Amino acid sequence: MQLQTEISDIENKLAAVRRYFNAATKELNIAVQKFPNNIFAGMFGFKTEPMFDLGVAGREQMDVAPEVKF
């Protein structure tokens, strides 16, 4: 039972980190595209970054419970 709780907790933490990453990436992308930030971003090499996405295959894998062997 404790193992199930730990695995569930880890999955929840990973989901939270993915949400945080996407929020931070969205904030960066907006800042890089705004004027006058876009001028300085271009000079210093900042550019928009892609959001984290598992894709269809990754989401299907997330729906399957992990197999644990002892």
Steps between C-alpha positions, in 0.01 A plus 500: 500500500781737587666434163180595318482820702862584418453435126185711496682779684787493249257512206326801656832676553602436138171644376553809717853547366374470140239767569764725660737451205229584247396808698860623519553429129183689411616796710841497327344479153270793570785710643728428203232606251402830668639832389766621603604167653514342154785735401712404800402134472625495143828667596569255783379186323177436691230331296162337550511145632260211440254393767531151651254260339492124541314446176233240439725198559638646821152570635393144425800371696406724793159332518657156553592418859869423554595137549695436819684171554670383819 
